[in-house]
C-alpha cells in the first residue's frame, strides 16, 4: 500500500531515511518552524547540510545532530519568532512537529518584534528516474528507499510460493542487520564471506554489508552432503586469500561454516543468518550507515576459471556503477521492466547483471534458485510467461536444454511475447542452439530479435560488449582453413567448409577494446589475437596476488585470456587462449568440436572435453578428446569411439590422437560448470577414467577425511583458546591487585600533582603487564598551547588508561554525571579532578556547561570525548558541541588528540585486551574564528576533520545518533 506520509512508513525505514522535502507544508507556523530548524542546521553543519531538506518529521538529534546547546539556541529563536514562552517539555521535542505542539500549548508572551522567517528554499527540480548522483551501492539503496519505499524490488519464487520485498523493506532489514554486524565488530573494509543460497536473506545480508562498509565475498553453498569435503577444500584457500574475518551462512550450513573457520586463520566469527537476525538490536536511535567512497572496495568476486588457483577480482563501487549504467543506458531499461533469473548469486552474471542492475534502475527482479531450474527447466519459461518478463539471461546450455529437452506438454499455454532481451553469455555461444530455441518458441510468441549474445568477464565487472538492441542473432561464417592455419577470419562463401561464430556486440561506452598479437601489437580487423580491454569498469587487479595482477595488467590494458577478432567494429570470440590446441600448425578451438561431439547419441550432456597434451617428439600438441558416456557394452563403446573420431576428422582434418571414454562426471568442472581441462588431462595421466565411486562421497568417509584434515587447525584453535583464557585470568588478576592500591594512593593523597602521577605510573604498569605498548607523538603541541581544550576520539575502555599513561601533564576529564554516583569509580574520578555533566536533566546540563566554561577560563585543561560514547564498530562519529562551546567562550585553543589501536586492543563487549600498540598523537592546535554559534560549529568541524585524517578509522558521521552506548567517560 502506498504510504501517505512519512509517519505511515515502517518504523525502521522512517528512522534511518534522510529527511524528505515536504511540499505540503504551507506558509504557516509549521513552515516557519521548518525554516528555523533548516537555517540553524545550515549554520551548524555548513556545506554538510543542504537547505530545504528538513520536514516536520525530521529527527532533531538523529538526523540533524542537535545536542543540548543547539536545542537551547533553537528554543530561543522560536520564542523570538513566535512571541511565546515555550513550556519545559519543549526541550525534549524530537521533531519539528513536537515543537509545533509545544508552541500551541505555550502561553502568549507580551508582544514583541518577531524575527523575519528564513526565505523558503527554491523548489527542487523534478527528480531523476535513477540515482545518477549515487557514488556507492549504499547510496543507490538509500535513494530508492527514500523516494519510493513501497515500490516492489524483488519477488523470490520458492517451491511455487512468492515472497515480495520492497525497497523500503530491504533497506529496513538491511539496516538492522548492518547494526548487528557492526555491534559485533565488523568494521568498514572488513571482508565477509556470504555462504547463503538464493533467498531473501542473501539479498538482505549483501545489502547490509554495503550499508556498513564491509566487503562481501560470495561463495557457493554446498547443496548436499556429497559436496562438503570438496566445498571445504575448494573454499578454504579462497577465504584465506581474502582474509575474511567473518562468514554469514544459512542455519543448515553452520557445521560447514565451522569447518571453514578451523581452516582459515583470519576467520574469527561465523554467523548463521537466523542467529544474526535474532540478535539484531532494537534501539531505534542506531544508525549503522558508513560513508564509503566510489573507489572503496565493494565486492571481491572470486574466479577460478577452469585452471589454476582462484583469484579475487577487486571491484570498487565506481567499477560496479559504471558497468551497470553503461549496460542499462544501452538497453534503454524502464521502471516497468521485469527480469526473471535463476542464475546463482555467487556468480557475476547473477549477482551484478540479474540483481544489482535492477536494484539501480528500479525495475523488478523475479528470482529463483538455480536448483529450481536444474530440477525442472520449464519453470524458467513458466515464470517468464506468468510475470510478463521483459528481460532474462542464461548461459548457452540453458537455451539448449529448453530447445531440445523440455517436453511439449510442459509448454502448453506459455506466452513469451513480452521478452525484449534474452541474454546469452558466461560460456561459449553456439548459433545452432539459439536458432533452435528461437524456432521452437516462436509459436509461443518469442521474438527472435530478443536473442542478445554478450561478452564479459569478472575483470571488467561484468559486461565488455553489447550488441545493438532488438537486432537478434548475427553470425559470421569464416573459412575454417584460414582461421586454423593463419588466424584470419576470412568470410566464407556459400557451400564452403565454414566455421560459424556469433557476434557479441560493440564495446560499452566506458570501455575500450583491442586485439593484439603475442608481442602486444594491435592487429587489423579479422585477425585473431588476444582480447584486451580498459576502462572505468576494469578491476585494479587481484586481491593480495601481485603476480597474477602483473600478468593481467600491462600498460593499462587488461588481458582477458580470450582470443577473438573484430569485424565491422563487433567482437567475435574464438575461445580461451589457454584452451587453444596447436597441432601441426593448425589452431584447434575446443568449443566447436565439443559441441559437435556432444550431439552424438550416447554422450552425456556437457560431457565432452577437447584437450591438448604435449608431444615431445613432434614439438607440438596431441589432441585428446574425453567423452562422458553411460554406455557399458563393448560394441556400443567402440561404435561411439568411431563416431567421435569421424567428427574430429571432419572438423580438424585428422582423427584425435586419443579418444577416452569415461563414466558420467568423469570430467572435472568448476562450480559454474566450466570444464577444467588442465586438471582433467592431468587426472588422465594417472589412469583415472571414471568418476569417484559413490562410496567415496559417503558421509562417514567425508567425516573421517575432514577430521584428519582439521586435526591440526583444531589443535591450534584449542591452544589459542587456552591462551586467551590464561590471558584473561592474568589481566583479571592484575586489575584486582592493582586497582585497590591505585584507588587508595589517588583518593587519600591531598596533593593533586602526586595523585595524577600515581595514576599515570599505575596505568603505564598495567598496560605494559597486559602486553600493550603506548607511544606519545606531538607532545610539543601540548607544551606550547596555553591551557587548551583537548578533544579526543573515543574508541575503548582503554582510552582513559592510555591517556593517563601518555599525556605529559595533568588534565581534567569531562564525564557523564552518572559516573560520579558510582561509589568506587566516582571517588577515583573526583580525586583526579574530573568535571561532570548531566545528560538527562536539561536545566542541570546547561548549568554544567556554563561551569565548564568558567573552568576553562580559570586555566583548567579540559579533556572531552566529543563523540560522547564508543561502540564496537570502528568509525569517527559525529561530535557534540560542548567542548567547542567551552573553547570559544573561554578563548582557548582546541588540541585534537588522535587515539589509534585502543579499539583493536579492547572492543566494546570484550573483556580481555589483546596485545598491541596504542598510539596517542597530539595534533596542532585549532583556533576559533569568532565567538558565536557559527564559530563553535566551525571549530567543531575543523577539529573533527583533523582527527579523521589521523585516527585511522572511517567517517561514521552518517551515524547521526549513537548506537548502543557503553558506559564510559
Order of alpha helices (4+ residues) and beta strands (2+ residues): alpha-alpha-alpha-beta-alpha-beta-alpha-beta-beta-alpha-beta-alpha-beta-alpha-beta-alpha-beta-alpha-beta-beta-alpha-beta-alpha-beta-alpha-alpha-beta-alpha-beta-alpha-beta-beta-beta-beta-alpha-beta-beta-beta-beta-alpha-beta-beta-beta-beta-beta-alpha-beta-beta-alpha-beta-alpha-alpha-alpha-beta-alpha-beta-alpha-beta-alpha-beta-alpha-beta-alpha-beta-alpha-beta-alpha
